[in-house]
Amino acid sequence: DWSEEVWCSFDFEGPSKKIVCVRVRAAGTRLPPPLHGVAAELRRPRDCVLQVADASVGGAFVDARAFTLNREGPAASSAETEEGWVRFDVERTNKAKSWRLVVRGYGGDAPPPTRTEVFVGVELQLLERDVGSDDLQRLHVLHNAAAVLRNLANWDAGATAAAEDARLERRVRGEAERLERLYMEVPRSLHREGRR
């Protein structure tokens, strides 16, 4: 009979990590082949908590996000993704080097004494907010292209070519400004979140 919490910790090297999202799924859905002939009951993780080491309370672990994994599927408050992954946003997004996952309860009824309990683990992905490098590279290229077009437009190449160059420069500059706004939205949202 299982009544204790199970936990595992993650200690990151280098700078502290600010986890904003968790993806989790049960590590198994069927009994392993060696147990096919055994009277066994599969027990999946149900009540889980992601915790963060909080320096403001002396490094003790505090709850960052509690979530429930149902036997039939994810809880209603979550978003199920491909291949059984369930996604949860983290409510307490502290920066820390130490995080841990606590499994406080397993789903399913306790089997009769004649059956063996087989406990299933979880697969977990801790996700940070990031900026796509492709957008940054594209912004850099568009910025340089706009500068080149501006320099080319200064050459006297006739009225038709100048109008086409001006139209192309406006299009490239507009795309560069749009990408820059999208890129800057991430640091702005992080700044706003940090001021809460």
N, C-alpha and C positions, 0 to 999 in steps of 0.2 A: 504494500500500500504506500503510495507516494504522497508525502505531505510537506516536503521541504522545497525551498526555492532552489533553482539551478541558475547559475549566472556564468557569463564569460566576459572578460574585459579586453579592451582594445587600447593599447598604448602606442600612440603615434610618435615617430621620431621627427625632429625638425620643428617647424612652426605649429602652433595650435591649430586644430581643425574646427570649423564652424559647420556642423552637420545641419542641413536644412530639410533633408528628406531621408526616409528609410524605405528600402524595398526588402520584403521578407517573404519566405515561403517555407512550408514544411519540407524537410530534407528527404522524406520518403512518403509514399502513399500506399505501399504494399509491404507485406511481410517479406523479408529476405528469403531466398530459396532454402537455406538450411532449416528454416522454421515452418516450411509448408506443411509438414506432417504433424506439427506440434499444435496442441490446443493453446493458441496465443491470441492476445487482444492487442491491437495496435493503438497506442495512445499518442495523439498529436499535441504539440504545444497549443495552448488556448490563450491564457492571460499573460501578456508580456509587457515589459516596461523597458524603454531605452533610458538610461541614466547618464548624466554628465558629472564629472568631478568639478565642483564649484569652488573656486578659490575664496569667494566671499564667506563661505562657511567652513573654512579650514581644509578644503580639498575633499570634503565628504561628497558622496554621490547623491545627487538629487534627481528626481524624475524629470525627464525632458519630454517624454511622450509615452503614454500608456495606450495599448491597443489590444484588441481581441481578434484572434483568428478562429473562425467557426469551423466546425468539423466539415460542414458542407461547402464552405467557401469563406470569403472574407466578410468582415463585419460591414454593416451598411454604411458606416462613416468612412470607409476606405475606398480606394480605387484599384480594381484588379487589372493587372496588365497581362501580357503574354506569358505563357508557360506557368501559370499559377502564382506569379509574383504579385504581391499586394503592396501598394504604395501608401505611405502615411507621411504627412508633413509633420515636422518636428515643431512643437509649440514653444519650447524653451531653447533658443538657439544661442547658447553660450559658446565661446571659443574655449577649447580645452584639448589637452593632449590625451586625456584618459576618458574613455567612454565604456559603458558596459550594458549588456542585455541581460535582463532578469526574466526568467520564465517562472511565473508564480503559480500556474495551474495548467493541467493537461485536460483536454477534452475527452468526452466519453465516460460512461459509467465504469466504476471499478469492476473488474471482472470477478467471477466467482473464484474461490481459492483453487479450483482445479485448473484454471487457465493461467498462463504466463503473461505478464505485462511486458510489452515491447515498446520502449519509449523512443519517439522520433525526435531528432534535433531540428534545428532551423538553419536555413541559409539566409544570410543577412548582407545587404549592401548599404553602406553609409555614404550618402551623397552630399557633396558640397555644391554651393552655387558656383558656377564658372562662366567665363566669357568664351564664346566660340572663337577659336583662332582663325578660322576661315573668314569670318566677318572682319577681323582686324586686318588680315592680309588684303582683303578686297578693298577696305577703306583706304589703306596705304596706296594701293595701285590706282584707285580712282582719284585720290588726291594728287598723285603725280601726273596722271593723265590730264587732269584739269589744268595743272600748271603748264604742261607741254602745249596743250591746245591754246591757252592764253598767249603763250610766247609765239606760237605759229600764227595766231590771229593778228599779231602786230605786223606781220609781213604784208606787204601790199600784193594781194593775189587776185584782185578784181572783186566786184560787188557780189557776184553769185557765190563765189567760193567763200567770201567773208561771211555772208549770211548763213551758209551751211555750217561753217566753223563755229559761229556764234550759237546756232541751234544745238550743235553737238556739245559745245562747252557747257551750255545751260543744263543739258540732260545729264552729263557726267557730274557736274557740280551738284545738281539736285540729288542724284543717287548717293554721292559721297556724303552730303548733309543728312540724308535719311539714315544711312548706316551709322553715322556718328551719333545721331540722336538715339538710335537703338542701342549702340554700344554704351553711351553715357547713362542710359536708364538703369543698368545694373549697378554701377557705383552709387548712383543717386538713391536707389532703393536700399542698398546696404547702409548708406549714410543715414537715411530716414529711420531704418530699423534699429540702428545703433543708438539713435537719440531717444528711442521710446523709453 
